[in-house]
């Protein structure tokens, strides 16, 4: 489906920490195919912005399958800073992006997804009341590499909406058994799809693929999950 990309501006206001984020504007890229069955708002990871080829490839493949997408930058990325925003600022950006996507919707379900940091911030935003039909995690950062004792999971157990964890089996940010245990504890609304041999960027040893192609290859399981739960 043809879905032209449109650059947009998103206004974020963080009432908890206005010193940093009141009146902040961030960029977004919106694409809407004809009669989409869902909208997926998509956030980047800590080390790359919304124009990273991985996210571009994923978004465009989803557009081709009938999913509208909105990619956006977090405030720190928009400002050219290296270190990710604190949760209040990131959550404010998430809320604003979801509200903008909803304003352009024709009633289809609105989903939230993110690469690593972006997905974790989406889940925290939902835990604080942000409406979403469900969550898709692209490499959930369950713990820092080599520090499995420092789990980032407490807020997940109160979430009851559909959740898909797409995770590489060699991802150092999520020990497989630990993630399996977390998903089991969340309950039947959460599921894992393992990317065999994939690292945190879903790259497989011995398989040469561009970041855009890797992102596009994830569109099929994401789209299938959205269709099943929309």
VMD Tcl script that draws the C-alpha trace (Angstrom):
set ca {
  {0.00 0.00 0.00}
  {1.26 3.47 -0.84}
  {1.76 5.47 2.35}
  {3.58 8.75 1.88}
  {5.62 9.87 4.88}
  {4.78 13.24 6.38}
  {7.04 15.13 8.77}
  {5.18 16.54 11.75}
  {5.88 18.43 14.96}
  {4.75 17.06 18.31}
  {4.35 19.36 21.32}
  {5.14 17.74 24.65}
  {4.33 19.19 28.06}
  {5.54 17.41 31.16}
  {3.57 18.54 34.19}
  {5.83 16.63 36.59}
  {9.07 18.26 35.51}
  {8.30 21.44 33.61}
  {11.81 22.76 34.17}
  {13.08 20.42 31.44}
  {10.22 19.75 29.10}
  {7.45 22.36 29.15}
  {6.79 23.49 25.61}
  {9.30 21.06 24.09}
  {8.77 20.25 20.43}
  {9.96 17.00 18.91}
  {9.88 15.71 15.35}
  {7.80 12.88 14.02}
  {7.26 11.00 10.77}
  {3.71 9.86 10.07}
  {2.65 7.44 7.34}
  {-0.89 6.25 6.73}
  {-1.84 3.67 4.11}
  {-5.36 3.49 2.75}
  {-7.75 2.15 5.41}
  {-5.21 0.89 7.96}
  {-6.33 -1.82 10.37}
  {-4.14 -0.38 13.17}
  {-1.79 2.47 14.03}
  {1.58 1.73 15.60}
  {3.44 4.55 17.35}
  {7.12 3.67 17.30}
  {9.91 4.99 19.52}
  {13.65 4.69 19.03}
  {16.27 3.22 21.34}
  {18.75 5.08 23.49}
  {21.48 5.37 20.89}
  {19.61 6.27 17.71}
  {16.77 8.51 16.57}
  {13.58 7.96 14.62}
  {15.40 8.01 11.27}
  {17.60 5.02 12.05}
  {17.37 2.56 9.12}
  {16.11 -0.20 11.42}
  {13.00 1.83 12.30}
  {12.58 3.08 8.74}
  {12.65 -0.46 7.37}
  {10.19 -1.70 9.98}
  {7.77 1.21 9.56}
  {7.69 1.03 5.76}
  {7.14 -2.73 5.77}
  {4.28 -2.26 8.24}
  {2.80 0.45 6.03}
  {2.85 -2.01 3.13}
  {0.85 -4.43 5.28}
  {-1.83 -1.92 6.22}
  {-0.49 -0.40 9.45}
  {-0.25 3.36 9.93}
  {2.92 4.39 11.75}
  {4.17 7.37 13.70}
  {7.88 7.48 14.53}
  {9.08 10.23 16.85}
  {12.16 11.54 18.63}
  {12.51 11.85 22.36}
  {13.44 15.38 23.55}
  {17.10 14.53 24.24}
  {17.55 13.25 20.70}
  {15.83 16.28 19.24}
  {18.24 18.50 21.19}
  {21.27 16.56 19.97}
  {22.12 15.20 23.41}
  {23.70 11.81 24.01}
  {22.05 10.68 27.22}
  {18.41 9.56 27.29}
  {15.71 11.58 28.99}
  {14.57 10.79 32.49}
  {11.28 8.89 32.59}
  {9.02 11.95 33.15}
  {10.27 13.62 29.97}
  {10.17 10.41 27.93}
  {6.67 9.57 29.16}
  {5.47 13.06 28.28}
  {6.77 12.58 24.75}
  {5.02 9.22 24.54}
  {1.72 10.69 25.66}
  {1.94 13.51 23.13}
  {2.80 11.13 20.29}
  {-0.10 8.81 21.11}
  {-2.50 11.74 21.34}
  {-1.39 13.03 17.96}
  {-1.74 9.59 16.38}
  {-5.23 9.27 17.85}
  {-6.20 12.65 16.41}
  {-5.38 11.34 12.92}
  {-7.08 8.01 13.44}
  {-10.34 6.84 11.92}
  {-11.09 4.65 14.91}
  {-8.52 1.89 14.40}
  {-6.62 0.52 17.43}
  {-3.63 2.54 18.61}
  {-0.59 0.49 19.59}
  {2.68 1.53 21.23}
  {6.03 -0.02 20.30}
  {9.66 0.78 20.86}
  {13.21 -0.36 20.42}
  {14.87 -1.08 23.78}
  {14.65 2.18 25.81}
  {11.70 3.35 23.70}
  {9.71 0.22 24.48}
  {10.48 0.36 28.19}
  {9.35 3.99 28.33}
  {6.16 3.02 26.48}
  {5.40 0.41 29.12}
  {6.04 2.92 31.90}
  {3.74 5.42 30.20}
  {0.98 2.81 29.99}
  {1.57 1.89 33.63}
  {0.92 5.56 34.43}
  {-2.33 5.62 32.49}
  {-1.47 6.27 28.83}
  {-4.16 4.63 26.67}
  {-2.95 1.97 24.22}
  {-4.43 -1.14 22.65}
  {-1.24 -3.02 23.42}
  {2.54 -2.92 23.52}
  {5.27 -4.32 21.29}
  {8.82 -4.49 22.64}
  {11.68 -4.68 20.14}
  {14.46 -5.96 22.35}
  {13.21 -5.20 25.86}
  {16.13 -4.06 28.09}
  {15.30 -6.28 31.05}
  {18.66 -5.65 32.71}
  {22.01 -4.01 31.90}
  {24.44 -6.34 30.09}
  {26.18 -8.59 32.58}
  {23.96 -7.45 35.47}
  {20.96 -9.80 35.53}
  {20.31 -8.93 39.17}
  {19.25 -5.39 38.18}
  {15.88 -6.18 36.64}
  {13.66 -3.49 35.12}
  {10.42 -5.37 35.49}
  {8.39 -4.15 38.47}
  {5.97 -1.95 36.51}
  {5.20 -4.72 33.99}
  {3.17 -6.89 36.35}
  {0.27 -4.48 36.62}
  {-0.26 -4.33 32.85}
  {-3.14 -6.37 31.46}
  {-3.15 -5.33 27.80}
  {-1.68 -7.52 25.02}
  {2.12 -7.44 24.93}
  {4.59 -8.94 22.50}
  {8.27 -9.28 23.39}
  {10.35 -9.68 20.23}
  {13.78 -10.66 21.50}
  {17.05 -12.02 20.14}
  {18.36 -15.15 21.82}
  {21.84 -13.53 22.06}
  {20.56 -10.23 23.44}
  {22.79 -9.31 26.38}
  {20.07 -7.02 27.75}
  {17.75 -9.95 28.53}
  {18.90 -13.34 29.75}
  {16.44 -15.75 28.03}
  {15.36 -17.64 31.14}
  {14.86 -14.42 33.10}
  {12.68 -12.96 30.36}
  {10.70 -16.20 30.11}
  {10.09 -16.01 33.87}
  {8.98 -12.37 33.66}
  {6.56 -13.05 30.82}
  {5.13 -16.06 32.64}
  {4.61 -13.92 35.73}
  {2.84 -11.21 33.70}
  {0.33 -13.81 32.55}
  {-1.47 -14.85 29.36}
  {-1.68 -11.36 27.89}
  {2.10 -11.38 27.29}
  {4.03 -13.50 24.82}
  {7.59 -13.84 23.50}
  {8.75 -14.39 19.96}
  {12.41 -15.35 19.98}
  {14.69 -14.19 17.16}
  {17.06 -17.12 16.92}
  {20.68 -16.01 17.07}
  {19.80 -12.34 17.21}
  {21.62 -9.80 19.35}
  {20.17 -6.58 20.79}
  {19.99 -5.16 17.25}
  {18.52 -8.43 15.92}
  {21.71 -9.08 13.95}
  {22.58 -12.74 13.45}
  {26.16 -14.00 13.36}
  {27.18 -14.93 9.83}
  {24.11 -13.30 8.25}
  {24.80 -10.04 6.43}
  {21.73 -7.83 6.33}
  {21.35 -4.07 6.43}
  {19.64 -2.51 9.44}
  {16.73 -1.55 7.17}
  {16.30 -5.14 6.00}
  {16.47 -6.43 9.57}
  {13.80 -3.96 10.64}
  {11.62 -4.92 7.67}
  {11.94 -8.60 8.55}
  {10.36 -7.94 11.95}
  {7.24 -6.46 10.37}
  {5.60 -9.85 9.74}
  {5.48 -11.02 13.38}
  {4.52 -7.53 14.56}
  {1.72 -7.24 12.02}
  {0.47 -10.73 12.81}
  {0.29 -9.87 16.50}
  {-1.59 -6.64 15.80}
  {-4.10 -8.41 13.56}
  {-4.66 -11.16 16.12}
  {-5.33 -8.69 18.93}
  {-7.01 -5.76 17.14}
}
mol new
graphics top color blue
foreach p $ca { graphics top sphere $p radius 0.5 }
foreach p [lrange $ca 0 end-1] q [lrange $ca 1 end] { graphics top cylinder $p $q radius 0.2 }
display resetview
